[in-house]
Amino acid sequence: MLPAVVLLSGCGLDISSDDDTSAQSSATAEPTVQIAGAAMKGVIQQGLVVANRLIADKDGYYAPQRQAAKPVLTADDGSYEWQLRGKAEGWALVELTADGGTRMICDVVPQCDQAGGEPVAFGQTMPLDSNFSLLGAGDLRMETVNLTPLTHLAVTLAERSADGLSAVAISTAYTTVENWFGLPAGALRLTPPDLTNLDVTTSVSADAIQVAIANAAFLALVNDNAQWDSISDVLGDVTSQVSSTGQISITGDGTNV
């Protein structure tokens, strides 16, 4: 896991002239904080990631401070790194979207079904549609921000708070989703392993594997239910449930998960 770390550059010069002082200011880089994590549902490769600080308005409602910025792409192992302007303080919202170059590794045995396409074998890559997205949030001072279906549900739940995406709302929502899926405290902060490649993993906790299996279950539902054509359909369904009611159906009713 990579914690958020502050990266400062530039140097101080004891020069008093106006011209030299101006030159010194322009040569001194603004402090930045690094956000790092992984996008895992299977491993998501070449996903587009953007991070924004969560800022409160005059009424104390927290929302992302969106800035025009070019997304970074996730690596072949799903990892990403983002440099956010400013000091390592407060919380940030991280969002992943997909385009024509984004791929996800199928982590469902024996295969992942695709509407209108051939099944994709376990461990092989498959495309994601442009509706696919994942959200995650975390404390810039200390936390890895992973992007999974479970963190996506947690952020959606936190958005129902009267304070918006405040630190308390996010922390409470992460705990609630962990309880929904019978996961230990702090499990959503763990980086899930690649279930298709565990034989090369040198150290992985049982809790992290449990998180990975819970995330894989969302894709498995596509195979078992004719009403869903893609993982985006499944995530859209559970997200709408959480957004509307603050809960998800754990039994299913033929329409909902």
Summary of the structure (lengths in Angstrom):
residues: 257
radius of gyration: 20.1
end to end distance: 31.2
largest distance: 74.4
contacts: 795
relative contact order: 0.15
helix: 30%
strand: 26%
